[in-house]
């Protein structure tokens, strides 16, 4: 079910080192020093939580959660993901419904369609990308916390001609 | 504060973005957007709600700030109307407000410093405009500001646009099609009357019959 892309064309013996948890199915683990990433093919549908120690390409359908904190995730054009995603970098060419946390970068390409909240130091929306949700570009904001409402007392103290930025300021 | 309304002929017509030969992206000068952005400081946390879909240019512009940027993409969910029969006017209005609340899908505790209403009002009648403002009320604070464009002149019919911020003084606009949506024109006084929680601080009538406006929460 997980195809493996390899940099070299020589087949190499598979040994265990990476792990993909997928609900009720047994984990698949295959290792190759030359492996670039694991791949979920376009006809595969997974319900469950995915975590692992290597890069992953999703061309199929995933419902659950995806945690690749130290690696890259790519959702291909035919990929459909309903999951909260955590990865080092995330590239979306297909559809994602869920919150995305990118430790380094999140890119939604021109064919990408995302409904959810993105938290990452760098976010790129390519021309033509569809996105509905929030993008948090404040590195000091801490994870996915929503802007907090100013307390009643704080609101009263705000000057009539306050500058924009008060919502976040009063929240911090 | 007395709203300022100025008719101007200084605003140049949209010009084609250099190098863009595809879908005729043009640059639209803005006389008012800078009055909002000049007050922003890069190190100051900022919370922005764009009523439209996510646009690369807008994201790029606000990435210079410590910003949380929310794209609500309400255009995708229009038209909105009370559908149940036998409702009183008040009940219809409540149902409409509920539809906007669900469409906005904002966190209950979200408060926005800046809300961007580019062209949305063109597709809302008076009651929908009021319902939208009621749905936004819990997400405003006294320093909240708004910016938008609305069609004011019935005699002129510019195309539908998708907007992105190009600079403090200009927008990138692309004609787009929003088929099946009835268009509405709103005078400045009408917008101000329907938008609860906001007053129009400044308005500038553009050559193509659109009104650019800046809102202050009240």
Interface residues (C-beta under 8 A of the other chain):
Chain A: X108 X114 X123 X124 X125 X126 X127 X129 X130 X131 X132 X133 X134 X135 X136 X137 X138 X139 X140 X141 X146 X147 X148 X149 X150 X155 X158 X160 X162 X163 X164 X165 X166 X167 X168 X169 X170 X171 X172
Chain B: X36 X39 X40 X41 X44 X45 X46 X47 X53 X54 X55 X56 X59 X62 X63 X65 X66 X67 X68 X69 X70 X71 X72 X73 X76 X107 X109 X110 X111 X112 X113 X114 X141 X142 X143 X144 X145
